[in-house]
Amino acid sequence: MMASLAFDETCSALGIPKEIKRSYERKGLKNLYPWQVECLNVTGALQGNNVVYCAPTGGGKTLVAELVLLKTACALRKKCIFVLPYVSLVVEKHHDIQRLLNIYNRSKPKNERVHVKSFHGESKFNRKLQEDILICTIEKANTVVNALIASGQIFQLGCVIIDEMHVIGDASRGYNLEILVSKLKYLQLKANSLSKKLHIQVVALSATISNLPGIAAWFNAVLYQTSFRPVPLQEMIVSGNSVFDSATVSTIRPLLSLTSLNSAISNPIHLKKQLSTLSEEMHQILGLCIEGLQNKQQIIIFCTSRNQCQTTAKLLSELLSHINTSSSGSSDEDNNGADEEILFRKRITTVEKIHVESSGFKSSSESNKFAGESPQNILKKSILNGVAFHHAGT
């Protein structure tokens, strides 16, 4: 396993304030992986070079981008744009960056604080943008850059971070990302031809992007790649009633059969009726979920749409309510678990609705008409059975 390196030295080199370093340390970050330090130094990211880098999911690539962004906003006092493909990611990143800046901003007078704002969907903004860090969807990033040009603020822009760069290959939205990058390239070339001082550092990252050398050349960027993954990944395939290793295509084990759970099912007749209406895929998903829950593992299911997220969560919740997936333990543990469950249920049931106003969302008619329930109500009910979902509407 790769050794890790101290965080202090990198923060000092970047000019990251000690207050922000403390915020990271409160999140548990004490060291950087060697590849993160190498990426920042070897690529010239510390000196403002454009960088395209590729690292596996969970390998820590977002931290590198955040450090460049915070250096630009705090040390260089330049505006930054952080581009993400989905509304839910924009909202989440907004909250993350806001939390990182809390200690820093509290220690500064109002005129020296770093202000963050997210732009997505129907977000509106004034012609003159006052915020320092602008977190945007791809479409809104184009609008924000246009606003900076129109208001004469484009020379205040110091860096643009583009996460999930592989979206550039998307048939419906990729062209928006191409327009954004082309616009930034044109602005830089025009400024250079007029001998005007403009430098917009572009950092693009992805776990899955192809044609990396071509993308890096288009960005006029230094390319960096790493295959480092802090947690080993075993990829398996489910087909029929078996689980296969994806590399060798050999059978690892039979998939858990729901009929083997008779002793754990509280209402077998009702459950049998529900199971008879399900697709083979949903039988497989449920079998994998129960396997994981029996082993006290966490499970994430990726769905292709908002409606699929909601209906999958609702279905799993209803089915798991009939299945006891808990392992045996001492009576004290059982009692403590029961007490915690009662307290949790009381908290949930006293909440009349799950507030989403702080994220700027409204329940969409598309989401509401499916199954006749709002996403908030489905989430409120499903979470009682240990199932939750998250998408751009919640």
N, C-alpha and C positions, 0 to 999 in steps of 0.2 A: 504494500500500500504506500502511496506517496506521502512523504512527510509534509507537514504544514509549516508555514512561515508566519512570523509575527505581523500583526496588523498595524502596529504603531508606526513602523518605518514607512510603510506605503502611504498612510494618512499624512505623515509629515511631508513626504515628497509631493503629494498632490495638493497640499495646502488645505486639507480637510480640517475644519475646526474641531477642537477637542470635545466640544459639546455634542457634535454629530457622531464622533467616534464613541462617545459614551452611550449614545442611543443605540448604536450597533452592538456594543458590548452588552447592553441590557437585553438584547435579543439573543444573546448567547454567542456572538461572534468574537472569537479571541484571536484567530489566526486566519491567514489566507492560504489557499492551496498554491503550490509552486507555479502551476500553470497560470493562475490569475496574476501573480506578480510578474511572470515572464511576459504575459500578454500585454500588460500595462507598460512594461519597459522596452521589450524587444520591438514592438510595433511602433513605438514613438507616440503612443497615446498620451503619455505625460506631456509631450511637447506639442500636442494638438494635431497629430496626424489623423487622417481618416483611417478607420479600421473596419474590416469585415472579419468576424470570427465565428467559428462554428464549434459548439460543444454539446455533448449529450444533455438531455433533460435531467435536471437535478445536479448538474456538474458545477453550478455556481456562476454561469455566464451573466446573469442579470446583475450580480453584485459589481462586476467590472463596469458595466454601463452606468450603474447608479453612482459609482465613485467618480467617473468622468463628468457626469451631470452635476454632481454636488461641488466638484472642484470649479466648474465653470460658473455656477450660480453664486457660490460663497467666496471663492478666492479671486476669481476674475470679474465678478459682479456683472456677468452677461446673462441674457435671457437664454432659456433652454426649451426645446420641444422634445417630449417623449412620445413617440408614436407607437400605438398598439392597435391590433386589428379589431378587437371586440369591445363593446361598451362595458361589459363586466370587468374586463382586464383594466380598462381605463379607470373605472371607479375604484377598483382594488389598489391600483398603483397610486392613485391620488391619496388614499388613506395611508398607504405605507410611507410615502414621501413626507406627508404631513406629520406623521408620528416621528419620523427621523429628525424633523426640523423643530419639534416642540421645545426641547431643552435649549437649542440654539436661539430660537426666536424669543424665548422668555428672557434670555440674557442680554438682548439687544434693544436699543431704543427703536421706536416704530419705524423710523426712516431707514434703518439698517436691516430690517427683517426680510427674510426671503419668503415671498408669497407664492402659493401654489393654487392653480385652478385647473379643473378638467373641462374638456369640451367634447360633447358627443350628442348625437341625436338632434334634438331641438335646442341645444344650448345656444344662448345668444351672448354677444359681447359688444362692448363699446368699440368705436372706431380706433381708439387708442388703448392698447393693452397695457395695463399697469402691472400685471403679474410677472414674476421672474421665471417660474417653471410652469410650462403649459403642457398638460398631459392630454393627448388627443387621439381620437380614432383617425384612420387614414384620411377620410374625407374632410374631417374638421381640421386636420393639420394643413391641408391645402388652403383652406379658408383662412386659417390663422396666418400662414405665410403671406397670403394676399393682403391681409389687413396690415401686417407689419410693413409691407412694401408701400401700401397706400398712405400710411401714417408717417412714413419716413423713419420707422423704427427698425428696419431690417439690419441696420449697422449695429444694433444692440444685440442681435442674435449671435450666440457663441457656439452652440452645439445642437445637433439634432440626433437623437437616439432612435433607431428604428428596430423595434423588437419583432420577432416572428417574421423575419425578412422573407421567408419562403412564400408568404402570401402573394408575393409579386408574380407567382405562377398561377394564381387563381384566375379563372376565366372571367369572372364577373367583377372582381375588385382589384386585380393586379395592376390594371392600367392606371388607377389612381395613385398607386405607389410609384409607378414609373414617372408619372407627371410630377409628383413631389420631388423625386430625386433629380429629374431633369431640370426642374425649376431652380433647385439649389445650385446645380452645376452652372446653369446659365448666369445666375446672379454673381457667382464667384468669378466667372470668366469676364463678365461685363465690368465688374469692379476692378479686376486686374488690368483690363485694357484702358480704363480711365484713371489708373493709378490711385484708386480709392482704397482706403484701408477696410477691408472686409475679410474676415476669416470665420467660416462656419465649419466646425469640425463635425463630421458625420461618422457615427458609430452604428454599424448594422450587425445584428446577431440572429442566429437561428440554430436550431438543433438538426434540421433536416434539409436545408437548402442544397440544391445541386448546382453544378457549374460554378463552383466557388471562384476559380481563377478569373472567369469572365465577369462575374459580378464585381469582384474586387477591382479589376481593371476599369470597369465602367464607373466605379465610385472614385477612381484615383486613390485607392486605399491599399493599405498593407493587409495582407491576408494572414490570419492565424487560425490554426486548427488544433484541436485536442480531442482525444478519445477518452479522456479521464472521466470516470463515473464513480462517485464516492460509495454508492450502494450497488452491489452486483445486480444485474438484470438477467432474469431467466425468462426467455420468451417461449410461451407454449401455445398450442392450438387445440381448440376443442372441436371435435367432429363426431357427430352421433353421440354415443355414450362413453367416449374415451377422451383422454387428455394426452396429447402428443408433444414431444420436444420438437420445436420448429427447426432446429439445426440438423438433427439426425432423422427426423420424422419417425422416431421410435415411440412406442406407447409407454407413457410414464405410469399411468394408473387409470382405472375406470372412473368415470365421473360419478359423483354421489347420486344415487337414485333416490328420488323423493319417496318412493314406496318403502324404503328402508327406515323411514322415520316414524313409523306408526306409533311407537311408544312415546315420541316427543310431540305428537300432534294432538292438540286439545279438542279439535272438532274435525275428525277425519272425513266425515260425510260431506260437510260444507266445503272443505278444502279440495276433496276429490272432484266436486262439481266445478270449482274454479279452475283447477289444473286441466280439466278436459277441454277448456276453451282456449288454452294458451298455445302459442306456436312452439316449435321445437327450440328455436333460439331462446325464448323466454324460459323454457324448462332448463336449458343449459345455464343461463344466467343465474336463475334461482339456485340451482345445484351448486354452482361455484360460490355464490354468496353464503350459503349455509355452511359449506366447507370452511370458508374463511372465518365466519363467525364462531364456529365451533372451536377453531384454533386461536380465537381471540385476535384475529387479524382485522385490519381496516381494508375496506373495499371501495374502489372508485370505478364507476361505470361511466364511460363517455358516450354521449348520445349526439345525434346529428341535428336535432332541432329542439326548440323550447318545449313544444308539445310532447316530444318523446321523453324529455327529461321528467316532465311532470307525470305523465302516465306511467312511466317505468317506476318512479318513486312511489306513486300511489299503489300500483299493483304489488310491488315488493312489500310495502308496508302492510297491506291487507293480508297477504299470504304469510308473512313472518309473524303476524299477530296470532296465528294458529300454531306456530312451531316454536318449541322451546329450544333455543340454541345455546343456552348457558351450560357451562361445565359444572360438574359437581364440586362442592367445596364445604367448608365447615359451616356449622349453624350460625356462628357469629358473622361470618362473611355474608351468608345469605340474608341475615337480618339487617346488616349494614346496607347491603345492596338494595333490599326492599325499602328501607327508610329513604335512601337516596332517590329511588324511583318515585316514591310517593311525593317527595319534595319537588322533584323535577316536573312531575305531572301537574302539581298545583301551580307551579310557576307558569307553565305553558297554558293551562286552561284559564288562568286569570288574565291572560293577554287577549284583548278583544281583536287585535289585528297586529300583524307584523309590519312595522313602519318601514316604508321604502322612500318616503319623501326626502330624506336626507341625501339619497342617491340621485334624486331628480327623476325617478321613474313613476310611471302610472301603469296601472294594470291594462294590458292591451286587450282589445276586443277579441283578437285571435286566441289569446291565452284563456280568456274567460269563457268563450263559447265551448271550448273543449271540455267534455265531461261535466259541463255546467257549473264548474267551480273556479274560483280565482286561484292564481298560483299561491297566494298567501294562505288561503284556507287549506289547500292541499299540503303545503309545507307544515302548517300548524298541526294537522292530523298525522301526517306520516312521521314526523319527528318523534312522536310518542312511541313509535315502534322502532326507533333507532335508524330511520331512513330520512335523509335530507337530500335536497337537490339545489343546484346553483346554476343560474344562467343569466343572460343579459337582462331579464325582467325581474330578478330577485336579488 
